[in-house]
Amino acid sequence: MKYKALKEQFSQSLEEIYHEQESSGLFYMALQKVAGSTRMQFLEQQQQEVAPQIMDTMLSLLEDLCAGKPIQYIFEEAWFYKLRFKVNANVLIPRDETEELVDLIIRTERGKGLQKGRLLDIGTGSGCIAIALKKNLPLFDVSALDVSDGALAVAIENAKSNDVSVTFILGDILTYSSPHQYDIIVSNPPYVKNDERSDMHQNVLDYEPHTALFVSDDDPLVFYRAIADFALHNLVKGGRLYFEINEYLGREMVALMEAKDFSDIQLIHDLQQKSRMLSCVR
């Protein structure tokens, strides 16, 4: 089989799961990983025969993709803020909107001239937020909390591979207490309501950890409320709290932060013009 035909097989096999542009992107990602070929190199060699070993590996990957397994879990690798992260079934795949949250924090804190301090990431998962912030705000003392042993094992490995020092803490923010004061607290906690499951891609539902995604429809702000209460005791006066939020609960989040007497509450849109971030000051 020639490379061009292999790409067409990817597109045809995945058409019920992914849009054509997405399946094309998956093909190029797989080809780069398996054969070391870039998109430009593919265009040059698309009429060439695929080597048997490459063919076998690519078809095996296609089988996993057809089953809905995300390519990041197949390769156990994802890129976030120009850094490589290990990912597996214990952690969520880092999202583009979370990169925007990290970028917001870096721009805001640099703009304020805050060069060093203490920072806590609550619900760290793969460690992507904490590690990216430590990499870009190197003078900060960064800690990261998660309730999952499996997630922390991944995060520790990611900190080592990205050559940063982060203190990882096993704990549940619903019951966690700390003697430390922080200049910045950030969290991307579970925020997807169960009644929103039908809007989600099946590969997310089948493979990503539900405890890191979903909250009860009866109390979707449970983690935000707990984090806000924690921040009232553990965020320095004038310190800033940052959240990634459910795009449909922006108004409720602002009301919650107002009720907790936070100031300078900002509801921030992502690049898709969705209310995805909130920041406020103690």
Long-range contacts (C-beta under 8 A, 24 or more apart in sequence): 1-49, 1-50, 1-55, 2-46, 2-47, 2-48, 2-49, 2-50, 3-42, 3-45, 3-46, 3-47, 3-48, 3-50, 4-46, 4-47, 6-50, 6-55, 6-58, 7-42, 7-46, 9-62, 10-62, 10-65, 13-62, 13-65, 13-66, 14-62, 14-65, 14-66, 17-65, 17-66, 17-68, 17-202, 17-203, 26-65, 26-71, 29-71, 30-58, 30-61, 30-62, 30-65, 30-71, 31-58, 33-75, 34-58, 34-61, 68-202, 68-203, 68-206, 68-207, 69-203, 69-206, 69-207, 70-203, 70-204, 70-207, 70-208, 73-207, 78-126, 80-126, 80-128, 80-132, 81-128, 81-132, 81-135, 81-136, 83-128, 83-131, 83-132, 83-135, 83-162, 84-161, 84-162, 85-126, 85-127, 85-128, 85-131, 85-158, 85-162, 86-126, 86-154, 86-157, 86-158, 86-161, 87-126, 87-154, 88-154, 89-207, 89-208, 89-209, 90-148, 90-150, 90-151, 90-153, 90-154, 90-209, 91-125, 91-126, 91-150, 91-151, 91-154, 91-155, 91-209, 91-212, 92-125, 92-126, 92-208, 92-209, 92-212, 92-213, 93-208, 94-126, 94-128, 96-271, 97-244, 97-270, 97-272, 97-274, 97-276, 97-277, 98-128, 98-129, 98-188, 98-244, 99-132, 100-270, 100-271, 100-276, 100-277, 101-129, 101-186, 101-188, 101-242, 101-244, 101-276, 101-277, 102-128, 102-129, 102-132, 102-133, 102-136, 104-242, 104-268, 104-277, 104-279, 105-133, 105-184, 105-186, 105-242, 106-133, 106-136, 106-137, 108-240, 108-279, 109-137, 109-184, 109-240, 110-137, 114-183, 115-139, 116-140, 116-141, 117-141, 117-182, 117-183, 117-184, 118-143, 118-180, 118-181, 118-182, 118-183, 118-184, 119-143, 119-182, 119-183, 119-184, 119-185, 119-186, 120-144, 120-145, 120-180, 120-182, 120-184, 120-185, 120-186, 120-234, 121-145, 121-186, 121-187, 122-173, 122-185, 122-186, 122-187, 122-189, 122-227, 122-230, 123-147, 123-173, 123-187, 123-188, 123-189, 123-190, 123-212, 123-223, 124-151, 124-152, 124-155, 124-168, 125-151, 125-154, 125-155, 125-188, 125-212, 126-151, 126-154, 126-155, 126-158, 127-154, 127-155, 127-156, 127-158, 127-159, 127-166, 127-168, 128-158, 129-186, 129-188, 130-155, 130-159, 130-166, 131-155, 131-158, 131-159, 131-162, 131-164, 131-166, 133-186, 134-159, 134-164, 134-165, 134-166, 135-162, 135-164, 138-164, 140-183, 140-184, 141-167, 142-166, 142-167, 143-167, 143-168, 143-169, 143-180, 144-168, 144-169, 145-169, 145-170, 145-171, 145-173, 145-176, 146-170, 146-171, 147-171, 147-172, 147-173, 147-211, 148-209, 148-211, 148-212, 151-209, 151-212, 173-223, 173-226, 173-227, 173-230, 174-222, 174-223, 174-226, 176-230, 177-230, 177-233, 178-230, 178-234, 180-234, 181-234, 181-235, 181-236, 182-234, 182-235, 182-236, 182-239, 183-235, 183-236, 183-239, 183-240, 184-239, 184-240, 184-241, 184-242, 185-227, 185-230, 185-231, 185-234, 185-235, 185-239, 185-240, 185-241, 185-242, 186-241, 186-242, 186-243, 187-223, 187-224, 187-227, 187-242, 187-243, 187-244, 188-243, 188-244, 189-223, 189-224, 189-227, 189-243, 190-214, 190-215, 190-223, 191-215, 191-220, 191-223, 191-224, 191-244, 191-245, 191-246, 191-249, 192-246, 193-217, 193-220, 193-246, 196-248, 220-246, 220-249, 220-252, 221-249, 221-252, 221-253, 221-256, 224-253, 224-256, 225-256, 228-256, 228-257, 228-260, 228-262, 229-260, 231-262, 231-282, 232-260, 232-261, 232-282, 235-282, 236-282, 237-282, 238-281, 238-282, 239-281, 239-282, 240-279, 240-280, 240-281, 240-282, 241-279, 241-280, 241-281, 241-282, 242-277, 242-278, 242-279, 243-277, 243-278, 243-279, 244-276, 244-277, 245-275, 245-276, 245-277, 245-278, 247-274, 247-275, 247-276, 250-275, 250-278, 253-278, 254-278
